[in-house]
Amino acid sequence: MERSAWEQIQAGTLTVETALAVQRAVTAFAAESGQPRFDVEMALKRLVRHPEPEAA
């Protein structure tokens, strides 16, 4: 979902519905895992927006 949102952000087509869906999913995951929402969101964004290069 975050990858789709990131693609939409880059294309200038992000919808409120997509942004809300991502936020709800992040919030739910954080609550279930006991982690701070901010930490979950930042880790997800880092993973999607700045992926590690694939090993050769």
C-alpha distances in whole Angstrom, upper triangle without the diagonal:
4,5,5,6,9,10,11,12,14,15,16,14,12,13,13,12,8,9,11,8,6,10,11,9,10,13,14,13,16,18,18,18,21,19,19,16,17,17,14,12,15,14,10,11,14,13,10,13,16,15,19,21,21,25,27
4,5,5,6,9,10,10,12,14,15,14,11,13,13,13,9,9,11,9,6,9,11,10,9,13,14,13,15,18,18,18,20,18,18,15,15,15,12,10,11,11,8,7,11,10,7,9,12,13,16,19,20,23,26
4,5,5,6,9,10,11,12,14,13,12,14,15,15,11,11,14,12,10,13,15,13,13,17,18,16,18,21,21,21,23,21,21,18,18,18,15,13,14,13,9,9,11,9,6,8,11,11,15,16,17,21,23
4,5,5,6,9,10,11,12,11,9,11,13,12,8,10,13,11,10,13,15,13,14,18,18,18,20,23,23,23,25,23,23,20,20,20,17,15,16,16,13,12,14,13,10,11,15,15,18,20,21,24,26
4,5,5,6,9,10,10,9,6,8,10,10,6,7,10,9,8,11,13,12,13,16,17,17,19,21,22,22,24,22,21,18,17,18,16,13,14,15,12,10,14,13,10,11,14,15,19,21,22,26,28
4,5,5,6,9,10,10,8,11,13,14,10,10,13,13,10,13,16,15,14,18,19,19,20,23,24,24,25,23,22,18,17,18,16,13,13,14,11,9,11,11,8,7,11,13,16,18,20,24,26
4,5,5,6,9,8,8,11,14,15,11,12,15,15,13,16,18,17,18,21,22,22,23,26,27,27,29,26,25,22,21,22,20,17,17,17,14,12,14,14,10,10,13,14,18,19,20,24,26
4,5,5,6,5,5,8,11,12,9,10,13,13,12,15,17,17,18,20,22,22,24,26,27,27,29,27,26,22,21,23,21,17,18,19,16,14,17,17,13,12,16,17,21,22,24,28,29
4,5,5,6,5,9,11,13,10,10,14,14,13,14,18,18,17,20,22,22,23,26,27,27,28,26,24,21,20,21,19,16,16,18,15,12,15,16,12,11,15,17,21,22,24,28,30
4,6,8,8,12,15,16,14,13,17,18,16,18,21,21,20,23,25,25,26,29,30,30,31,28,27,24,22,23,22,18,18,19,17,14,15,16,13,11,14,16,19,20,22,26,28
4,5,8,11,14,16,14,14,18,18,17,19,22,22,22,25,27,27,28,31,32,32,33,31,30,26,25,26,24,21,21,22,20,17,19,19,16,14,17,19,22,23,25,29,30
4,6,9,12,14,13,13,16,17,17,18,21,22,22,24,26,27,28,30,32,32,33,31,29,25,24,26,24,21,21,23,20,17,20,21,17,16,19,21,25,26,28,31,33
4,6,10,11,10,11,14,15,15,17,19,20,21,23,25,25,27,29,30,31,32,30,29,25,24,26,24,21,22,23,20,18,21,21,18,17,20,22,26,27,29,32,34
4,7,8,7,7,10,12,11,13,16,16,17,19,21,22,23,25,27,27,29,27,25,21,21,23,21,17,19,20,17,15,18,19,16,15,19,21,25,26,28,32,34
4,5,5,6,9,10,11,12,14,16,17,18,20,21,23,25,26,27,28,27,25,21,21,24,22,18,20,22,19,17,21,21,18,18,22,24,27,29,31,34,37
4,5,5,6,8,10,10,12,14,15,16,18,20,21,22,24,26,27,25,23,19,20,22,20,17,20,22,19,18,21,22,19,20,23,25,29,31,32,36,39
4,6,5,6,9,10,10,12,14,15,16,18,20,21,22,24,25,24,23,19,20,22,20,17,20,22,19,18,22,22,19,20,24,25,29,31,32,36,38
4,5,5,6,9,10,11,12,14,15,17,18,20,21,22,24,23,22,18,18,20,18,15,17,19,15,15,18,18,16,17,20,21,25,27,28,32,34
4,5,5,6,9,10,11,12,14,16,17,18,20,21,22,21,19,15,15,18,15,12,15,17,14,13,17,17,15,15,19,21,24,27,28,32,34
4,5,5,6,9,10,10,12,14,15,16,18,20,21,20,18,14,15,18,16,13,16,18,15,15,19,19,17,18,22,23,27,29,31,34,37
4,5,5,6,9,10,11,12,14,15,16,18,20,19,18,14,16,18,15,13,16,17,14,15,18,18,16,18,21,22,25,28,29,32,35
4,5,5,6,9,10,11,12,14,15,16,18,16,16,12,13,15,12,9,13,14,10,11,15,14,13,14,18,18,22,25,26,29,32
4,5,5,6,9,10,11,12,14,15,16,15,13,9,11,13,11,8,12,13,11,12,15,16,15,16,19,20,23,27,28,31,34
4,5,5,6,9,10,11,12,14,15,15,14,10,13,15,12,11,15,16,13,15,18,18,17,19,22,23,26,29,30,33,36
4,5,5,6,8,10,11,12,14,13,13,10,13,14,10,10,13,14,11,13,16,16,15,17,20,20,23,26,27,30,33
4,6,5,6,9,10,10,12,10,10,7,9,10,7,6,10,10,9,11,14,14,13,16,18,18,21,24,25,28,32
4,6,5,6,9,10,10,10,9,6,9,11,8,8,12,13,12,14,17,17,17,19,21,22,25,28,29,32,35
4,5,5,6,9,10,10,11,9,12,13,10,11,15,15,13,16,19,18,19,21,23,23,26,29,30,32,36
4,5,5,6,8,8,10,8,11,11,8,10,13,12,11,14,16,16,16,19,21,20,23,26,26,29,32
4,6,5,6,5,6,5,9,8,6,9,12,11,11,14,16,16,17,19,21,21,23,27,27,30,33
4,6,5,7,8,8,11,12,10,12,15,15,15,18,20,20,21,23,25,25,27,30,31,33,37
4,6,8,10,10,14,14,11,14,17,16,16,19,21,20,21,24,25,25,26,30,30,32,35
4,5,9,10,13,11,9,13,15,14,14,17,18,18,20,22,23,23,24,27,28,29,33
4,7,9,12,11,10,13,15,15,16,19,20,20,22,24,25,24,26,29,30,32,35
4,6,8,7,7,10,12,11,13,15,16,17,19,21,21,22,23,26,28,29,33
4,5,5,6,9,10,11,13,14,16,17,19,20,21,22,23,27,29,31,34
4,5,5,6,9,10,11,12,14,15,16,18,19,20,22,26,28,30,34
4,5,5,6,9,10,11,12,14,15,16,17,19,21,25,27,29,33
4,5,5,6,9,10,11,12,14,15,16,17,18,22,24,26,30
4,6,5,6,9,10,11,12,14,15,16,18,21,23,25,29
4,6,5,6,9,10,11,12,14,15,17,21,23,25,29
4,5,5,6,9,10,10,11,13,15,19,21,24,27
4,6,5,6,9,10,10,11,13,16,18,21,24
4,5,5,6,8,10,10,13,16,18,21,24
4,5,5,6,8,9,12,16,18,21,24
4,6,5,5,7,9,13,15,18,21
4,6,6,5,8,11,13,16,19
4,6,6,9,12,14,17,20
4,6,10,12,14,18,20
4,7,9,12,15,18
4,6,9,12,15
4,6,9,12
4,6,9
4,6
4
